[in-house]
Structure formats: C-alpha cells, structure tokens
C-alpha cells in the first residue's frame, strides 16, 4: 500500500527550527521527485522545496532559500525538510508529494505554527 506520512510539525517561536519528516511506504523515494508544499489559511498551496530522483538536485522557493534544507535518506525511505530561522509567515500545513510520470502521491500534511 502506497503511503506518505508527514511528521515533525508543531508550535515554535520565531527564529526557531523544526525538522519535518516524510516517511514513504509502498514505493522507493529515490525513484521519485520528492517535493514539500505548504498551504497557509486562505492561500493557495505553494511549492517550498524539491529534491530530484537519484541525482539529488535540490531547489527552493525564494521565500525559504537559505533557511530550509531538503534531504533524503534512502535507507529509511524518508525525505526531510530542515527549517531554520522560522518566521510567522512560515505558518502553514506542510505536505509531502512524490511524483514520477503520472504517478503522484500526497501525504496528509503536518501543521507548522510559528508564534510567540
């Protein structure tokens, strides 16, 4: 059964850090383009970071570049999003997506709230 399960969200103060995890089952993340998206209340879902299959090329939205890092642990079949210097505008539900060809899988999302 194909499944993506995000975890690691929570409440953090401005300037703090969180690491999100996206654990996959039923497929191999190394074979897929893995992407983190986020959706804030009243806003459209936006791409935050991606890591390509195999080669591990990464890319980030301008809003998180230099603060967030996406990585992949093939042994654990998991993708991570390390988020540093978090700001209130980073508050959103964060989703993990896996895609290759016409196959696309989404996780259920994890809430990140940045507030003092």
N, C-alpha and C positions, 0 to 999 in steps of 0.2 A: 504494500500500500504506500503510495506516494504521500509524503507529508513534510511540511516545513513548520518548525516550531520556533518562534522567537522567544527570547527571554532576556532579562537583564535591565528592563526598564524600571523606572521609579521616579521618586522625587529627589531632586538635587538642587543645591543652591547655585546661583550664578557664579561662574568660574570653576565649578566642579567638573567631575568626569564620571562617565559611565561607559561600560562595555556591553554592547548588545551581542547576543549570540543567535545564530540561525542554524538549528540542527536539522539536517535532512535525513530522510529515510526513503527507501524505495528507488533511489537513483543516486548517481555519483556527482557531487557538486563540481568536481574537477572537470567534468564534461560539459558544464553549463555556464552561461553568462549569469553571474550572480549579482543582484542589484539590491540596494537598500533604497526604499522610498519613504517619504513621510507625508502625513496629512494633518494639518492643523485645522481646528474648528472653523468652518465656513470657508475653507480654502481648498483648492484642488490638490490632488496628490502630486508630489514633485519628486523627481529623482535626486537622490542625495549622493550616492557613490556606487561605483560598479567595479567588478573585477572580472576580467575575461577568463574564458576557459583555458586550461593548461598553461598558457604563457604568463598569466597573472598580470596583464596590463590593467592599471587602475585609472580611474578618472573620478572627478568630484565636481559638484556644483560649486559655483563661485562663493556661495554663502557659507560653505563649510570647509573650503580648501585651506589647508594649513592647520586645521583644528581636528578634523576627523580622519581616521585611517581605516580602510577596509582591508581585511586579510582573510586567508582561507587556510584551514588545517585539514589537509586531505585525509590524514589518519583518523580524524574524528568526524570527517564528513560534515564539517561545520564552517560557517562563514561568520566573521566577527565585524563589528563596527566599533572601533575605539573612538569615543567622543570626549574631547578635552575642551577646556575653556567654554563650557556651555553657557548659553545666554537664554533669557526668557523667550526669545523668538525661535529657539530650537524646540520649544514645547510642541509636541505632536504625537500622533500614533505612528510608530515606525514599523514598516512592513518589509519583509524579505521576499524577493522574487527570484525564481530560477527560470531560465529560458534557453531553449535551443530549437531552432526551426519553428515548428508550430506548437511545440510543447511549452506550456507556460504554467508554472505553479506559484501560488502565493501562500504566504503564511497568514496567521490570524491577526498579527500585529501586537506590538507591546507599547504601552503608554510611557512617554517620557515627559516629565513636568519639571521645568526649571523655574524655581521661585524661591524668594527669600521669606 
